[in-house]
Amino acid sequence: MRIRPISPERLVTELADRLAAQADTAAPGRLRVGVDGPGAARPEELAAALVDPLRARGRPVLHVRAENFLRPASVRLEHGRRNPDAYYEGWTDEAGLRREVLDPAGPGGSGRLLPSLWDATADRASRAAYVELPPGGVVLVSGPLLLGGGLPLDVTVHLLLSPAALHRRTDAEQQWTLPAFDRYAAEVAPASFADVVVRVDDPRHPALVEYAAPA
């Protein structure tokens, strides 16, 4: 294993190059990319930063935030507003994410994707319009706890924080979620299998975790 320091700008460039190249192999389908990490790692910011560079490389792009695919409050908060096990096991509507985004973007899919399913603030359907993602396009799904649950993703990016950094960088009102991320690290171990692992203890100085290719 090698830890390679990289600037945030270079990280975006390298990822955009890699994803654009992999989108070539996905054609005539679309490339489904998961950008996974706790809120403190800001996965949505990395995904958003990739949109324009991918478009500059000739790739149509749609960025979908997992926070727009939460379950209704009656289901999500059944065991309380701050239950880390419920947060870990059932806040995200993974079936909706598959049905409205990942399956239509997959092999033989229609390319008709829904960028938002549920407005958690209003606790109602978001009423978003469907978006057509052409063949050769890239859909970026960002959010926490995305890996290990069977979501059909072609490329996975995991933003890794040490336990100390996760605790330090998690907002006070979100500290109750930390046991969920402890479970995620222990039970899923996303850093052990994600296609790209980025250490982001200090977001100004990320580092790629690179593993030697099998002999």
C-alpha beads as a LAMMPS data file, in Angstrom:
LAMMPS data file: protein, C-alpha beads

215 atoms
214 bonds

1 atom types
1 bond types

-500.0 500.0 xlo xhi
-500.0 500.0 ylo yhi
-500.0 500.0 zlo zhi

Masses

1 110.0

Atoms # bond

1 1 1 0.000 0.000 0.000
2 1 1 1.226 3.474 -0.847
3 1 1 -0.125 6.803 0.392
4 1 1 0.301 9.408 -2.344
5 1 1 -0.293 13.033 -1.338
6 1 1 -2.149 14.987 -3.982
7 1 1 -3.574 18.486 -4.266
8 1 1 -7.366 18.848 -4.358
9 1 1 -7.109 20.211 -7.897
10 1 1 -4.948 17.326 -9.095
11 1 1 -7.290 14.846 -7.437
12 1 1 -10.218 16.187 -9.450
13 1 1 -8.170 16.106 -12.660
14 1 1 -7.022 12.519 -12.156
15 1 1 -10.497 11.330 -11.237
16 1 1 -12.066 13.115 -14.201
17 1 1 -9.507 11.545 -16.551
18 1 1 -10.155 8.098 -15.112
19 1 1 -13.938 8.375 -15.207
20 1 1 -13.984 9.790 -18.732
21 1 1 -11.826 6.878 -19.901
22 1 1 -14.032 4.336 -18.143
23 1 1 -17.139 5.929 -19.622
24 1 1 -15.697 4.988 -23.025
25 1 1 -15.785 1.324 -22.048
26 1 1 -19.322 1.687 -20.658
27 1 1 -20.695 2.959 -23.986
28 1 1 -23.333 2.557 -25.302
29 1 1 -24.357 2.508 -21.647
30 1 1 -23.603 5.008 -18.900
31 1 1 -21.074 5.022 -16.073
32 1 1 -22.504 4.881 -12.538
33 1 1 -20.148 6.344 -9.941
34 1 1 -20.592 6.363 -6.180
35 1 1 -18.766 9.048 -4.189
36 1 1 -19.069 7.750 -0.647
37 1 1 -18.152 9.352 2.639
38 1 1 -19.545 10.837 5.833
39 1 1 -20.820 14.384 5.754
40 1 1 -17.580 15.547 7.366
41 1 1 -15.685 14.301 4.288
42 1 1 -17.922 16.356 1.963
43 1 1 -18.540 13.752 -0.741
44 1 1 -21.058 16.033 -2.439
45 1 1 -18.345 18.676 -2.916
46 1 1 -16.019 16.255 -4.679
47 1 1 -18.841 14.996 -6.893
48 1 1 -19.868 18.563 -7.750
49 1 1 -16.249 19.447 -8.552
50 1 1 -16.134 16.619 -11.107
51 1 1 -19.127 17.809 -13.126
52 1 1 -17.507 20.549 -15.214
53 1 1 -14.226 18.669 -15.869
54 1 1 -16.179 15.656 -17.097
55 1 1 -18.290 17.844 -19.352
56 1 1 -15.091 19.419 -20.683
57 1 1 -14.005 15.882 -21.601
58 1 1 -17.170 15.419 -23.627
59 1 1 -19.184 13.516 -21.032
60 1 1 -22.790 14.382 -20.163
61 1 1 -23.043 14.330 -16.360
62 1 1 -25.741 14.193 -13.717
63 1 1 -24.926 14.622 -10.020
64 1 1 -27.432 12.982 -7.679
65 1 1 -27.244 13.551 -3.922
66 1 1 -28.306 10.659 -1.710
67 1 1 -29.847 13.197 0.690
68 1 1 -32.544 13.684 -1.952
69 1 1 -33.430 9.994 -1.696
70 1 1 -34.219 9.749 1.994
71 1 1 -37.207 7.781 3.205
72 1 1 -40.277 9.615 4.548
73 1 1 -39.970 10.839 8.132
74 1 1 -42.605 8.354 9.317
75 1 1 -40.263 5.537 8.290
76 1 1 -36.894 7.199 8.763
77 1 1 -37.584 8.483 12.269
78 1 1 -39.677 5.586 13.549
79 1 1 -37.082 4.842 16.236
80 1 1 -36.314 8.471 17.044
81 1 1 -34.555 11.383 15.421
82 1 1 -31.103 10.407 16.669
83 1 1 -30.960 6.648 16.421
84 1 1 -27.597 5.687 14.864
85 1 1 -28.722 2.148 14.012
86 1 1 -31.766 3.433 12.126
87 1 1 -29.537 5.969 10.361
88 1 1 -27.153 3.201 9.341
89 1 1 -29.762 0.684 8.279
90 1 1 -32.583 2.613 6.724
91 1 1 -32.461 6.357 6.203
92 1 1 -31.613 6.205 2.492
93 1 1 -34.232 4.864 0.090
94 1 1 -31.862 2.535 -1.743
95 1 1 -34.704 0.900 -3.658
96 1 1 -35.750 4.315 -4.964
97 1 1 -32.164 5.163 -5.849
98 1 1 -31.856 1.956 -7.837
99 1 1 -35.244 2.317 -9.503
100 1 1 -35.004 5.992 -10.448
101 1 1 -31.262 6.452 -11.038
102 1 1 -28.971 3.448 -11.137
103 1 1 -31.070 0.926 -13.045
104 1 1 -32.090 3.414 -15.780
105 1 1 -28.409 4.384 -16.076
106 1 1 -27.291 0.760 -16.239
107 1 1 -26.975 -1.694 -19.122
108 1 1 -30.092 -1.584 -21.257
109 1 1 -31.524 1.245 -19.165
110 1 1 -33.641 4.049 -20.549
111 1 1 -31.291 6.851 -19.461
112 1 1 -34.280 8.662 -17.953
113 1 1 -33.145 9.557 -14.435
114 1 1 -34.809 11.293 -11.510
115 1 1 -32.340 13.618 -9.735
116 1 1 -34.439 13.935 -6.571
117 1 1 -37.162 11.712 -5.125
118 1 1 -37.953 13.096 -1.667
119 1 1 -37.813 16.552 -0.079
120 1 1 -36.852 15.696 3.499
121 1 1 -37.451 19.242 4.742
122 1 1 -41.042 19.373 3.499
123 1 1 -41.415 15.596 3.953
124 1 1 -43.056 15.076 0.597
125 1 1 -42.154 13.982 -2.907
126 1 1 -39.771 16.484 -4.451
127 1 1 -41.688 16.595 -7.752
128 1 1 -38.440 16.890 -9.685
129 1 1 -38.498 16.444 -13.441
130 1 1 -36.817 13.494 -15.097
131 1 1 -33.509 14.125 -16.866
132 1 1 -32.274 12.313 -19.961
133 1 1 -28.661 11.148 -19.612
134 1 1 -27.338 10.176 -23.053
135 1 1 -25.270 7.045 -23.684
136 1 1 -21.669 7.584 -22.660
137 1 1 -22.777 9.846 -19.823
138 1 1 -21.755 9.691 -16.178
139 1 1 -24.040 9.748 -13.152
140 1 1 -22.355 10.716 -9.880
141 1 1 -24.161 9.621 -6.712
142 1 1 -22.772 11.237 -3.560
143 1 1 -23.511 10.635 0.083
144 1 1 -22.779 8.542 3.167
145 1 1 -23.031 4.779 3.647
146 1 1 -23.427 4.025 -0.060
147 1 1 -21.248 0.930 -0.344
148 1 1 -21.762 -2.656 0.692
149 1 1 -25.543 -2.637 0.297
150 1 1 -25.733 -3.875 -3.258
151 1 1 -26.198 -0.599 -5.122
152 1 1 -25.191 -1.252 -8.756
153 1 1 -22.211 1.087 -9.101
154 1 1 -19.551 0.748 -11.786
155 1 1 -16.921 2.845 -9.984
156 1 1 -16.718 3.516 -6.256
157 1 1 -14.831 6.350 -4.580
158 1 1 -14.522 6.298 -0.795
159 1 1 -13.459 9.335 1.215
160 1 1 -11.658 8.016 4.274
161 1 1 -11.341 9.788 7.610
162 1 1 -9.475 8.480 10.627
163 1 1 -11.723 8.032 13.685
164 1 1 -10.150 11.084 15.326
165 1 1 -10.627 13.249 12.236
166 1 1 -14.196 12.024 11.788
167 1 1 -15.017 12.986 15.365
168 1 1 -13.244 16.329 15.086
169 1 1 -14.809 17.356 11.782
170 1 1 -18.366 16.163 12.438
171 1 1 -20.664 19.003 13.474
172 1 1 -21.892 18.880 17.064
173 1 1 -25.498 18.271 16.007
174 1 1 -24.379 15.283 13.917
175 1 1 -22.180 13.610 16.534
176 1 1 -24.953 11.106 17.210
177 1 1 -24.271 9.554 13.765
178 1 1 -20.704 8.536 14.673
179 1 1 -21.635 5.024 15.918
180 1 1 -23.193 4.389 12.501
181 1 1 -19.893 5.147 10.799
182 1 1 -18.080 2.933 13.306
183 1 1 -20.397 0.087 12.255
184 1 1 -19.864 0.902 8.593
185 1 1 -16.087 0.727 8.975
186 1 1 -16.267 -2.540 10.932
187 1 1 -18.997 -4.365 8.999
188 1 1 -18.548 -3.074 5.447
189 1 1 -14.921 -1.841 5.475
190 1 1 -15.397 0.275 2.331
191 1 1 -11.737 1.302 2.234
192 1 1 -10.830 -2.344 1.608
193 1 1 -12.640 -2.633 -1.722
194 1 1 -13.533 0.789 -3.146
195 1 1 -11.970 1.439 -6.536
196 1 1 -10.547 4.758 -5.341
197 1 1 -9.771 5.548 -1.705
198 1 1 -8.881 9.099 -0.704
199 1 1 -7.712 10.044 2.770
200 1 1 -9.183 13.410 3.688
201 1 1 -8.251 13.988 7.326
202 1 1 -7.205 17.443 6.128
203 1 1 -9.318 18.385 3.081
204 1 1 -6.614 20.815 1.964
205 1 1 -4.125 17.943 1.719
206 1 1 -5.831 14.765 0.485
207 1 1 -3.913 11.590 -0.282
208 1 1 -4.689 8.643 -2.526
209 1 1 -4.419 5.189 -0.982
210 1 1 -2.911 3.000 -3.679
211 1 1 -2.544 -0.758 -3.540
212 1 1 -0.038 -2.750 -5.541
213 1 1 -1.562 -4.659 -8.433
214 1 1 -1.646 -8.449 -7.923
215 1 1 1.352 -10.205 -9.447

Bonds

1 1 1 2
2 1 2 3
3 1 3 4
4 1 4 5
5 1 5 6
6 1 6 7
7 1 7 8
8 1 8 9
9 1 9 10
10 1 10 11
11 1 11 12
12 1 12 13
13 1 13 14
14 1 14 15
15 1 15 16
16 1 16 17
17 1 17 18
18 1 18 19
19 1 19 20
20 1 20 21
21 1 21 22
22 1 22 23
23 1 23 24
24 1 24 25
25 1 25 26
26 1 26 27
27 1 27 28
28 1 28 29
29 1 29 30
30 1 30 31
31 1 31 32
32 1 32 33
33 1 33 34
34 1 34 35
35 1 35 36
36 1 36 37
37 1 37 38
38 1 38 39
39 1 39 40
40 1 40 41
41 1 41 42
42 1 42 43
43 1 43 44
44 1 44 45
45 1 45 46
46 1 46 47
47 1 47 48
48 1 48 49
49 1 49 50
50 1 50 51
51 1 51 52
52 1 52 53
53 1 53 54
54 1 54 55
55 1 55 56
56 1 56 57
57 1 57 58
58 1 58 59
59 1 59 60
60 1 60 61
61 1 61 62
62 1 62 63
63 1 63 64
64 1 64 65
65 1 65 66
66 1 66 67
67 1 67 68
68 1 68 69
69 1 69 70
70 1 70 71
71 1 71 72
72 1 72 73
73 1 73 74
74 1 74 75
75 1 75 76
76 1 76 77
77 1 77 78
78 1 78 79
79 1 79 80
80 1 80 81
81 1 81 82
82 1 82 83
83 1 83 84
84 1 84 85
85 1 85 86
86 1 86 87
87 1 87 88
88 1 88 89
89 1 89 90
90 1 90 91
91 1 91 92
92 1 92 93
93 1 93 94
94 1 94 95
95 1 95 96
96 1 96 97
97 1 97 98
98 1 98 99
99 1 99 100
100 1 100 101
101 1 101 102
102 1 102 103
103 1 103 104
104 1 104 105
105 1 105 106
106 1 106 107
107 1 107 108
108 1 108 109
109 1 109 110
110 1 110 111
111 1 111 112
112 1 112 113
113 1 113 114
114 1 114 115
115 1 115 116
116 1 116 117
117 1 117 118
118 1 118 119
119 1 119 120
120 1 120 121
121 1 121 122
122 1 122 123
123 1 123 124
124 1 124 125
125 1 125 126
126 1 126 127
127 1 127 128
128 1 128 129
129 1 129 130
130 1 130 131
131 1 131 132
132 1 132 133
133 1 133 134
134 1 134 135
135 1 135 136
136 1 136 137
137 1 137 138
138 1 138 139
139 1 139 140
140 1 140 141
141 1 141 142
142 1 142 143
143 1 143 144
144 1 144 145
145 1 145 146
146 1 146 147
147 1 147 148
148 1 148 149
149 1 149 150
150 1 150 151
151 1 151 152
152 1 152 153
153 1 153 154
154 1 154 155
155 1 155 156
156 1 156 157
157 1 157 158
158 1 158 159
159 1 159 160
160 1 160 161
161 1 161 162
162 1 162 163
163 1 163 164
164 1 164 165
165 1 165 166
166 1 166 167
167 1 167 168
168 1 168 169
169 1 169 170
170 1 170 171
171 1 171 172
172 1 172 173
173 1 173 174
174 1 174 175
175 1 175 176
176 1 176 177
177 1 177 178
178 1 178 179
179 1 179 180
180 1 180 181
181 1 181 182
182 1 182 183
183 1 183 184
184 1 184 185
185 1 185 186
186 1 186 187
187 1 187 188
188 1 188 189
189 1 189 190
190 1 190 191
191 1 191 192
192 1 192 193
193 1 193 194
194 1 194 195
195 1 195 196
196 1 196 197
197 1 197 198
198 1 198 199
199 1 199 200
200 1 200 201
201 1 201 202
202 1 202 203
203 1 203 204
204 1 204 205
205 1 205 206
206 1 206 207
207 1 207 208
208 1 208 209
209 1 209 210
210 1 210 211
211 1 211 212
212 1 212 213
213 1 213 214
214 1 214 215
